[in-house]
Amino acid sequence: MKSKYVKEFFFYPDIFIMSILFLVSLGFMIPHLTSLWTWLAFVIGMVAYTLVEYMTHRFLFHMKPPKNTFLLNLIKRLHYDHHATPNDLHLLFLPLWYTLPNLTIAGVVAYFVSSSLVLTNAFISGVIIFLLFYEWKHYIAHRPVQPLSPWGRWMKKVHLWHHFKNENYWYGVTNPVYDWAMGTFKEQKNVEQSKTARNLEKQDHQKMEL
């Protein structure tokens, strides 16, 4: 893999800032790595993000176009415009104005459940590292990069089906588990070509055959 793409990814402002936040969070977590609870909170954070990845992509990013102009512009920036121009670098990553408030909410919920700053930080560390993993997988799916592993190459192909075959399937970017569980994974040869995959403002939310 060409180093220029690694640099392009990590030095993109939103990714760079999230990477710094992860390192800071990791620094606070290191003194507590001997605790099983710290590791458990870290893993729960990662798993939680896998669910958020699917649910957000399917139900928020692919919501029916809002009638409110402000909300429509928000969702266009978050996802609609990405479908219109899938390879536009500036539309590949989640903006900080979306990510940071959601991290804050996740941290408040984690602290409410655990009553522990240590566990809350470990949970947030897990969320951030999987967010960065998600961003990386999404990035290489849309850049002229050949993933190193057969699994990575397959996931890239699956994500491109979502963009160029039918937007109503294949919502998972890092894994297909929730697609399998929720009935949104199909063999692409059995799925009809969508006329609105590149124009989500015109999507009709067709009923899927489950």
C-alpha positions in Angstrom: 0.0 0.0 0.0 1.4 3.4 -1.0 2.6 5.5 1.9 1.0 8.6 0.4 -2.5 7.2 1.1 -1.5 6.5 4.7 -0.3 10.1 5.1 -3.4 11.4 3.3 -5.6 9.6 5.8 -3.8 10.4 9.0 -3.1 14.0 8.2 -6.7 14.8 7.2 -7.7 17.3 9.9 -10.7 15.4 11.3 -8.7 12.1 11.4 -5.6 13.8 12.8 -7.6 15.4 15.7 -9.4 12.1 16.5 -6.1 10.3 16.5 -4.7 12.8 19.0 -7.8 12.4 21.2 -7.3 8.6 21.1 -3.7 8.9 22.2 -4.6 11.2 25.0 -7.4 8.9 26.1 -5.0 5.9 25.8 -2.5 7.7 28.0 -5.0 8.0 30.8 -6.0 4.3 30.3 -2.4 2.9 30.4 -2.0 3.0 34.2 -5.2 1.0 34.6 -4.4 -1.8 32.1 -3.9 -4.3 34.8 -7.6 -4.2 35.6 -9.9 -6.6 33.7 -12.7 -4.0 34.0 -10.6 -1.5 32.0 -10.2 -4.0 29.2 -13.9 -5.0 29.4 -14.9 -1.3 29.1 -12.5 -0.8 26.2 -14.0 -3.8 24.3 -17.5 -2.8 25.0 -16.7 0.6 23.5 -15.5 -1.1 20.3 -18.5 -3.4 20.1 -20.9 -0.5 20.8 -19.4 1.4 17.8 -20.0 -1.6 15.5 -23.7 -1.4 16.3 -23.8 2.4 16.0 -22.0 2.1 12.6 -24.8 0.0 11.2 -27.8 1.7 12.9 -26.6 5.2 12.1 -25.8 4.4 8.5 -29.1 2.7 7.9 -31.6 4.7 9.9 -30.1 8.2 10.1 -27.9 8.6 7.0 -30.5 7.0 4.8 -33.5 8.6 6.4 -36.2 10.1 4.1 -35.1 13.6 3.1 -36.2 16.1 5.8 -38.5 18.9 4.7 -36.7 21.3 7.0 -33.9 23.0 4.9 -31.4 23.1 7.8 -31.8 19.4 8.6 -31.7 18.5 4.9 -28.4 20.4 4.6 -27.0 18.5 7.6 -27.9 15.1 6.2 -26.6 16.1 2.8 -23.2 16.8 4.3 -23.2 13.7 6.5 -24.2 11.3 3.7 -26.4 12.3 0.8 -23.6 14.2 -1.0 -21.2 11.3 -0.4 -23.5 9.1 -2.4 -23.6 11.7 -5.2 -19.8 11.9 -5.4 -18.6 8.8 -3.6 -14.9 9.4 -4.2 -14.7 13.0 -3.0 -12.1 13.0 -0.2 -13.8 15.8 1.7 -17.0 13.8 2.0 -15.5 10.5 3.1 -15.0 11.3 6.8 -17.5 12.2 9.6 -17.1 15.9 10.5 -15.9 16.8 14.0 -19.1 18.8 14.6 -21.0 15.5 14.3 -18.4 13.2 16.0 -17.5 15.2 19.1 -21.0 15.8 20.4 -21.8 12.1 19.9 -18.6 11.1 21.8 -19.7 13.5 24.6 -23.1 11.9 24.8 -21.5 8.4 24.8 -19.2 9.5 27.6 -22.1 10.9 29.8 -24.0 7.6 29.3 -21.0 5.5 30.2 -20.3 7.5 33.3 -24.0 7.3 34.4 -23.8 3.5 34.0 -20.3 3.0 35.6 -19.9 5.9 37.9 -16.2 5.6 37.1 -14.0 8.1 35.1 -11.5 5.3 34.5 -14.1 3.0 32.9 -15.7 5.8 31.0 -12.4 6.8 29.5 -11.6 3.2 28.6 -15.1 2.9 26.9 -14.5 6.1 25.0 -11.0 4.9 23.9 -12.7 1.8 22.5 -15.2 3.9 20.7 -12.6 6.2 19.2 -10.2 3.4 18.0 -13.1 1.6 16.2 -14.2 4.9 14.8 -10.8 5.4 13.3 -10.9 1.8 12.0 -14.2 2.5 10.4 -12.9 5.7 8.8 -9.9 3.8 7.5 -12.0 1.0 6.0 -14.3 3.6 4.4 -11.4 5.6 3.1 -9.7 2.6 1.4 -13.0 1.5 0.0 -13.1 4.8 -2.0 -9.5 5.3 -2.8 -7.4 3.5 -5.5 -6.0 1.2 -2.8 -6.0 -2.6 -2.8 -6.6 -3.9 0.7 -3.9 -6.3 1.9 -6.2 -9.2 3.0 -8.8 -11.2 1.1 -11.3 -10.1 3.8 -10.5 -6.4 3.3 -10.8 -6.8 -0.5 -14.2 -8.5 0.0 -15.5 -5.8 2.3 -14.4 -3.1 -0.1 -16.3 -4.8 -2.9 -19.4 -5.1 -0.6 -19.3 -1.4 0.3 -19.1 -0.5 -3.4 -22.2 -2.6 -4.1 -24.0 -0.3 -1.6 -22.9 2.8 -3.6 -23.3 1.5 -7.1 -25.8 -1.3 -7.0 -28.4 -0.6 -4.4 -28.3 1.7 -1.4 -30.9 -0.3 0.5 -28.4 -3.1 1.3 -24.9 -3.6 2.7 -24.8 -0.9 5.3 -21.8 -2.4 7.2 -18.5 -0.8 6.3 -16.2 -2.7 8.7 -18.2 -6.0 8.9 -21.4 -7.6 7.6 -22.6 -9.0 10.9 -25.6 -6.7 11.4 -26.5 -6.8 7.7 -26.8 -10.6 8.1 -28.8 -10.3 11.3 -31.1 -7.5 10.0 -31.7 -9.0 6.5 -29.8 -6.3 4.6 -27.2 -8.6 3.1 -28.0 -10.1 -0.2 -26.0 -11.6 -3.0 -25.5 -8.7 -5.3 -26.6 -10.7 -8.4 -30.0 -11.2 -6.8 -30.5 -7.5 -6.1 -32.0 -5.1 -8.6 -30.1 -2.1 -9.8 -31.3 1.0 -7.9 -32.0 4.2 -9.8 -31.4 6.3 -6.7 -28.1 4.9 -5.3 -26.4 8.1 -6.4 -29.2 10.4 -5.5 -30.5 9.8 -2.0 -32.8 12.8 -2.1 -34.9 10.9 -4.6 -34.8 7.6 -2.8 -38.2 5.9 -2.3 -37.2 3.5 0.5 -38.3 0.6 -1.5 -39.5 -2.4 0.5 -36.8 -5.0 0.7 -37.4 -8.7 0.1 -36.2 -10.2 3.4 
